[in-house]
Structure formats: structure tokens, C-alpha cells
Amino acid sequence: MVKKCICGVVVCSLVAVAGIELYNNIKHKNTNDSDKVVEKTVEYKNDSKNCSYTSKITVSRSKKLKLSSSDMKMLSCLVYAEAGNEPYTGQIAVANVVVNRMRSKSFPNSVKGVISQKFQFGPYRNGALSREVRKYSNGKYKSGSRAKTVRAVKEALNGKNVVGKRKSFNSARVEIRRSHKNALRIKNHLFW
């Protein structure tokens, strides 16, 4: 089902059923009136029989967000520490959660403020984030899977949003037994 919103962005429904996502016909109108078409079909298979989540979300473009180089470094390292072994879409989703929190009046409005909140992001508390920041400073984020994470964060900052207004996520194994309204599962993470 394709909808057109006021800003000229054409979006389609994204359906996630037990970790399976399909993206089709995502179209974004650039400022120079030329159309940029992104067509993707992404499928994640999950063998878990406990998953009963079905969610519909809209893949959309939101307002761009500019970060300082130190905030970009911190966000990229957090996304890698949280979702480095997740698919690219899952990495964008984790960055979306941080951005959504920064834009919310209920959370701090900075990267560090959001990720350093008590009991929120494990890599901040357990030292994994600090280790990743050192690797970033040593050039480890210029190639390979870490560079892919930087690209995912840049896409999220440029407005690509795959989680809607969701502001929380956790391991699907932990959250699967809890009831989260409109939860979205992307491989090993559940977003709500």
C-alpha cells in the first residue's frame, strides 16, 4: 500500500512478521525535483517459534540531523557495539532509536545524554563503547563492517527512518515474552 504525505515523500508499508521484512518501491523526492528511487527487498529469517509479533510501519524520511564529529564517532561506536552483527537495516534502526530520543522532550537532546542514561545502553555501562571509541580513533572504522556501521548512522542522520517513532529496543530473546504494543522485530532486536 503506497501513501503520499504532504512533504512529497512516497512511502510504502513495511511488514515485519517474525523477523521477515520486505521493502518495495521506496521513493524520495530530492530538493532539485529529480526523483531518487530506492528499491530493496530484504528478508531476514528467524527460526524462533516463540515470536508472534506482526507489525506494520512506514519507511520514511525525516528531517536531517547534523552532529559534531565527536557525536558522530560516539553514535557510530554505539551502533556497532549494539548491532555490529545485525543486518544493515538493524543498524539504521538502532541509530533511529537514539535520534528519536534526542528529538523527544522526554529524553536528553544530545548523543552522550541519551546513551549515558542510567540502565539504558549496555555498551556504555560495560565498557564496550569505550573500546569501540578507541578503535574508531585508531582508524578501524574506515573499512569493513565498522565502516558499514558509519554509513548506516549517516543514513539515519540524513533522515532514513525504519522504526517510526519507536524509542526503545532490546534483544528479542529478552523482550519476546513481554507485551509491547506495535513492536517491530529486526533479526535479533525488538523495537517498540
FIDREN-412992 format. One record per residue (C-alpha): x, y, z. Coordinates in steps of 0.001 Angstrom, whole numbers, padded with zeros to 6 digits, always signed. Layout:
N
XYZ;...
END
This chain:
192
+000000+000000+000000;+001590+003277-001119;+000802+006619+000522;+001941+010123-000296;+002483+012585+002526;+002482+016391+002420;+006269+016728+002076;+006283+014821-001225;+007773+011616+000102;+006189+008473-001255;+006367+005653+001237;+005131+002120+001421;+004105-000112+004261;+006763-002285+005760;+005536-005511+007212;+007577-007431+009769;+006367-010904+010665;+008669-012971+012889;+011715-011140+011604;+010779-011048+007897;+010807-007634+006235;+010017-006598+002725;+010828-003190+001331;+009421-002259-002053;+009080+000952-004012;+010525+003492-001613;+010688+006785-003434;+012063+010082-002116;+011819+013390-003901;+015062+015380-003794;+015221+019141-003398;+016136+019555-007071;+012845+017883-008085;+014555+014832-009549;+013281+011583-008129;+015588+009201-006346;+014173+005691-006274;+015419+003128-003823;+014075-000379-004290;+015075-003042-001806;+013909-006488-000930;+015397-007602+002358;+014476-010865+004019;+015509-011964+007491;+014635-015490+008527;+014170-016437+012139;+013747-019979+013393;+012242-018889+016692;+008803-020421+017230;+008107-018081+020163;+007765-014988+018024;+004223-013828+017448;+004860-010198+016557;+003288-008681+013493;+003914-005010+012854;+003233-002503+010123;+005383+000584+009943;+006041+003209+007349;+009537+003633+005964;+010007+007357+005739;+012357+010274+005555;+012531+012652+008481;+014335+015933+008993;+018124+015680+008698;+020167+015918+011871;+023697+017293+011976;+026124+016072+014608;+029593+017148+015621;+032405+014784+014640;+032736+013594+018261;+028977+012845+018454;+029165+011066+015093;+032037+008965+016440;+030139+008122+019640;+026920+007220+017809;+028744+005071+015244;+030585+003230+018001;+027382+002704+019974;+025566+001325+016928;+028456-001051+016225;+028602-002187+019869;+024819-002745+019952;+024205-004026+016415;+027520-004769+014711;+026391-008325+013968;+022909-007254+012863;+021825-006536+009265;+022304-003052+007846;+018622-002222+008433;+019019-003193+012078;+021960-000813+012410;+019920+002036+010928;+017144+001114+013372;+019422+001426+016422;+020612+004834+015192;+016942+005788+014650;+016162+004985+018291;+018916+007328+019513;+017808+010075+017095;+014152+009623+018109;+015135+010007+021749;+017185+013124+021006;+014149+014664+019303;+011803+013740+022172;+011183+016086+025102;+011276+013022+027394;+014990+012384+026776;+018221+014423+026645;+018855+016213+023345;+022441+015024+022826;+024020+011730+021795;+026012+011462+025014;+022999+012468+027109;+020843+009762+025534;+023328+006896+025670;+024615+007673+029173;+021175+007497+030800;+021050+005051+033681;+020124+001460+032722;+019767+002243+029013;+022641+001204+026760;+024713-001777+027894;+027854-000900+025876;+028081+002425+027716;+027914+000688+031098;+030107-002348+030377;+032996-000581+028635;+032337-001886+025102;+031594+001652+023882;+034921+002968+025233;+036774+000147+023465;+034990+000948+020189;+035785+004675+020530;+039489+003772+020836;+039189+001594+017705;+037484+004468+015861;+040340+006783+016874;+042839+004186+015615;+041247+004102+012140;+039325+000818+012475;+036088+002431+011224;+037414+003190+007732;+036756-000243+006227;+034867-003471+006743;+031860-003962+008986;+032666-000918+011123;+032650+001335+008040;+029260-000130+007144;+028017+000983+010552;+029210+004544+009897;+027238+004505+006609;+024123+003264+008436;+024420+006065+011001;+024844+008646+008223;+021704+007347+006517;+019766+007656+009767;+021076+011199+010293;+020129+012050+006699;+016538+011142+007512;+016092+007449+006720;+013821+006039+009394;+012905+002358+009602;+011406+002313+013110;+008941+005188+013012;+008685+006912+016397;+009926+003941+018407;+012328+004934+021181;+013307+001595+022711;+014855-001701+021679;+016333-004768+023269;+017270-008321+022469;+014248-010116+021057;+015035-013119+023284;+014613-010930+026367;+011577-008972+025177;+009631-011667+023325;+007644-012640+026412;+006719-009055+027216;+003816-007327+025585;+004969-004319+023568;+002349-002549+021504;+003343-002161+017839;+006667-003937+018313;+008908-004429+015306;+011405-007254+015100;+014553-006885+013007;+016589-010065+013284;+017743-010275+016931;+016305-006963+018176;+012799-005924+019087;+011896-002226+018695;+008951-000554+020416;
END
